[in-house]
Structures are given as C-alpha cells and as structure tokens.
Amino acid sequence: MEELCPDAWLINFTNPAGMVTEAVLRYSNINKVVGLCNVPIGMEMGVAKLLDVDHSRIRIDFAGLNHMVYGLEVYVDGISVKDKVISLLTDPNNSSFVKNIQGLGWEPEFIRAMDALTCPYHMYYYKTREMLEKDLKNAETEGTRAEVVQRLETELFKLYKDPNLDIKPPQLEKRGGAYYSDAAVRLINSIYNDKRDIQPVNTRNNGAIASIPHESAVEVSCVITKDGPKPIAMGDLPVQVRGLVQQIKSFERVAAEAAVTGDYNKAVLALTINPLVASDKIAKQIVDEMLEAHKEYLPQFFTKAEA
C-alpha cells in the first residue's frame, strides 16, 4: 500500500485487530488505518434487543482496547439508560454473547460494581479458571478451537466452489462473525461521504483515553469523517477497569515490537505480561512451540540466529 496506493484507507479486519492497528501505526508509513471489530456493534445489538428498541436508537460510549472494550455509558435517543441496562443484565436470562464465546453468566454484584458494560471477551479475564475448564472440556468432545474452525472452513470452501450458491451458508453463523458486514459498510460509507456519525473503531488514541498513551491504538467511539476517525474524549478510564486495560496495552505494544523486530526475548516478555499466561516459563514454552509451528511465516525470528 505504501508503494501502490499511499492515499488509500486501510480498513483492517484481521485479528487481533487492535494489535495489528498498533503495529501498522508504529512500524509503517500508513497513517490512514482503521481497525474494525464486530464486538461493539454486537453489544449495541444486544442492548437494543434487551430494551426492545431499534438498534438505530442505541448509542454506547465505548472505551478500551480491541477485545478489551467497555461500554461506559448507554443512551437511547440521547437519554442515559445505563442503570436500567445494568439492572436487566443482572437477570441471568438476559445476558447476550457472541457465538464463539459461550457465556457463563456474571455475578450480579460484580456487574453492579463494575458500573459499565463488559464485552464477551472479558470472560477470559474475570472468569479465567471457569473458561479454561469449559474450553478443555469442549476440546475433549469437539476438538480445540482451531480444529473446530478448520473443519468449518473446509465445509465453507467446499460450498464456495458452487457458482450457483446464492445464500449465506448457515456455517457462518456458528462463529462470532455476526454484523461484520454491517460494521464495514457503515464505516466505509461514513468515510467516503463524510457522514460524521459516531462509531466505535480502533484508531490512534490522540488523548481520547487519558489512561493510555496518545500514540497507542485504542478502541473508542469516534466521529467518522472524510479524514478518518476523530476519537471522542473519554477522560480517564474508571479505576475498576483501568489497570487491566493498561496491562493488556503493555502486552500489545511489546508483542507488536517483538513481531516486527523478531526479538525472541521481547516475545517471551510480551506473553509473560499477559495475565492469561501463568508464568515466564510457560510463556517461553508457548513462544518456542509457536515459532516452531509457524517458522516459515516468521523468518524475522530466525534470520539473526542463522546468520
């Protein structure tokens, strides 16, 4: 893109969207980059369903990181309804989740004290042991997540060989990709037509979240213009979420640096920073196994060693 279309917008769907956006902003000359995830729009849809109102009437003030984003405020027609939504969410029958993360339900006291909407991926951080147990059990009966996805993709690619296919395959609904097309078209339309509506995207912070460095990528509500996203000032993150978000941002920055430079030590450090990795020893084991499995795609980690 730097060579062939330097003025084009890069709209990234590749996961981890926040880390990819972080790496592009820090280590390339592409400034016109926006990371996009379907989690925020999925949360909006969930709230709309919860309140039985049209999605267009819902607005949520999002702040945080990709897969680590919080809804700090919720509005219907511009009127705050966060307290009502949190009250409804304490009803175990009302929790909504994306398809690739099976929800375990939150303790009502936790949700009330959080005073913000959590995203489905927070289950991994606030219910780590329970999620691990569930994933291990699923791995025994269905295979690992990667194996499940691989089987699903095999089925889809077979279907896509049929030129007469004119429906959305039901297999697409088995994972967490709902609303991606809606979010993508909405974003492209708003940039192209300078619509100046509010959408949650991954972009350079520029001071919108005071708790995160200005130059870092964040997932935050933005005004979408022909010049790209303009982050809306959110101030400091609430103390109850600030520390975890900052820890994950540290992990993302170090991981991005390791990936771009091929620094083995930084890769081990990055995983050790992540709260889901139990120790530096386990982090090293993970890095070693991943580098061996994906060696042909990660030459930057081997060039120096072989030189």
N, C-alpha and C positions, 0 to 999 in steps of 0.2 A: 504493500500500500504506500509506503514511503516513496517508492520509486514510480509506481504506475498511476496512483490516484491520491496524491498527498492531501487534496482538499476534501476527500470523501469522509463520510462519517463511518466509523467502525462501531457497529452495534453488536455487542458480544453476548451470546447465549451460553458459551462454553463454561461448564462448571469446573472449578469453583469460580463463579462469575466475579466475585469481589477480588479474589487473589489475581485473577487474570487482568482485571482492570488496574489493580495496583501495579502489576509488573509492566503493563503497557505504558502507564503514566510515568513510571520511574526509569524504565530502561529502553524506551523507544522514542522516536521523534513524533509519534502520533498523539496529538493532544485532543483530537476530535473523536473521543472514545466514550461510549456509554455501555455499562454492564446492565443486563436485564435479567430479572428472575421473576418467576410466577408466584412466589410465596406471598408478597404483599397483595397482589390482586386476588389471590386465593383467600387471604384473610379478609379483604373487603367483601368478597362474595359470601364468606361465612357469616360476617356481621349482618349483611343485607338479609340473608336467609334467617338469621336469628331474630331480627327485628321485623321480618316480613315486609320489607320495603324494597324498592327498586335499587339496584346497585348504583345507578347514577346519582342517587341522593346521599350516598355514603362518602365521607372523606375521613381518612385516618392520617394523623401526623406520625409518619414513620421516621425512626432514627436508630442508627446502629450500623451493623455490617451485614453483608450477604449471609444468609442463614443464621444471623445473629441480630435480627432486627426486632425492634419493639414498637408497638403502637402506643404512643404517649398520650394521644387524645383521639376521640372518636366523635364525629359530627354527623347529624342527619339534617340536611337543609341548613347547615351552618350553626346548628344548636348542639351543644355538647350532650352526648348520651353515654359517655364512658362509664359512669356509675351504673347505669341501667344495664349496659352490656356486661360489665364485670359481675353484676348480680346474676344475670342469666347464665354466665359461664360457670358459676359455682354449682349449677344444676348439671349433674353428670350426663344427663340425656341430651345436652345441648352442645357439647364440645365438638368442634369440626377439625378434621385433619386432612392432609394431603394423602393420596393413595399409597405412596411408597413409604409412609411412616405410620405404623399402627399406633394410635394413641392409647395411653394408659390412664388418662384422666388425672386431673390435678386435685390436690387437697384444697378445699375452699379457702382455708386460712391463708394459704400461700398466694392464691390469686388475689385475694383482697389486699394483702400486704404489698404485693407487687405493684398494684395500682397502675398497671399497664398491660396491654395485650401482648402475650407471648406468641412466638411463631412455632410451628410444629417441630422444628429442629432443636428447640430448647429442651425437648425431652432428653436428648443425649447428654445434656449438661446438668440438668436438675434431677434427672432420674437415671443416672448412668448405670447403676447396677441392674435396675429393672429392665432397661433397654438391652443391655448386654445379654441378660438371661433370655429375653424374648428372641433376640437375634440368633443366639446359639441354638435355641430350640427350633426355630424356623430353619436354620442351616441343616439340622439333622433330618428334617422331613422334606424340605423343598430345595435344599442347597443354599449356598451363600448368595448374598445379594447379587454379586457379579454373575454367578451361574444362572440365576433367575432372569436377569436382564439379557444374558447371552442367548438363552432359549427364546425369549420373547423377540429379540431382534432377528433371530433365524426365521421365526414364523413370519415376521413382518416382511423381511426381504423376499421370502417366497411369494407372499401376496403381491408385493410391488412389481413382480415380474409380469403380472397380468395387466396388459394395457387396457383392459375393459373395467378394471377396478374403479368404481365411481362413488364409493362410500368410505367413510373413515373407519378403518379396522377397529373392532372392539378391543383388540390387544393394546391399543394406545391408551385406553382408559385404565389399564392395570397398574400404571406407574403414576408418578406425580407431575405429569406434564400439562395438566389442565390450565387453560387460559393463556398459555404462552403466545398463541397466535393473536389473541385479543390484545395482550400487552404490547406485542411487537408492532402490530398495525397502528395502535393508538400512539405509540412513541414516534414512529416514522411519520405519521400524519401530522403530529404536532410540531416536529422539527421542520418538516417541509413547508407547512402552512403557517408557521409562527403562531400557533394557537394560544400559547401562554396559559395552558391549563396546568393543573398540578398532578404530578405522577411521581411515584417512588422509583428511583433508579440508582445505579452505582456510578458515582462520579467523584471528582476531586472535592474534598471537603470544603476548602476555602473558608474555614472558620464557622461553618454552619453548626457543627457539633463542637463545642468548646473543649470537650474532653479528649478529642482526637486531633493529632497534628494536622495543620492546614493542608499539607501536600498529600495526605493519605487518601485512599479511596474509601468512601463510606456508602452505605445505602440509606438514602434520605429522601424525603419529599422535596420535589423541585418544581419550579416553574419552567415548563419546556418551551423554549424559544427557537427561532431560526439559528441562533448562535449556540444552541445546546442547552443543557440543563443549568438552571440557576438555583443552587441549593437554598432552601428556606432556613433561616436561623432558628435553631432549636435550643441554643444555650447549652449549659452543662447537662449531661445525662443524669438522671436520678441516681442517687448514691447506691440504690439497691441493684442497679444493672451496670453501673459504670466500670467497676473493677473487672468483671468478666469480659465486657466488650474490649477494654484496653488490653487485657491479656491475649485475647484472640487476635487483635490487631497486631500485637507484637509478634505473635506466631506467623501471621500472614506476611509481614514485612520481611522477617528473617527467612521464611520459606521462599518467598519470591527472589530474594537475593541469592539464596543457595541454588535455586533452579536456573537462574540466568548465568551465574558465575561458575557453576559446577563445584562449589565449595562443599566438600563432604562434611566437614566439621560443622558448618552452618546448618546443613540439613539435619544432622543429629540434634543440634541445639533447637532448631525450629520445632521438631516433634516433641522434644522434652518440654518446651514451653507450653505446648497444647495440653490443657487439663485432662483430656481423654487418654493421654499416654501416661502410664503409671510411673515410669522411671526412665533415666537416661540409658540404662542397659537395654530396656525394651525398645526405646527409640532407635538405638543403634541396630538392633536386630531387624526392626522394620525397614530402616534405610537400606541395610545390606540386602535384604530379601527383595525389596522393590527395585533396587539398582540392578540386581542380577536378572530379575524377571523382565525388565524393560531396558536392558543395556543398549539395544540398537537404537532406541529413541532418545537416549540421554548421553550422547557422546561427550558432552562437556564435563562429565564426572570422571571420564576415563582417559582423556587426551593427556592430561598432565602426568598421570600415573604411568602411562605407557611411553612417554617421551624420554 
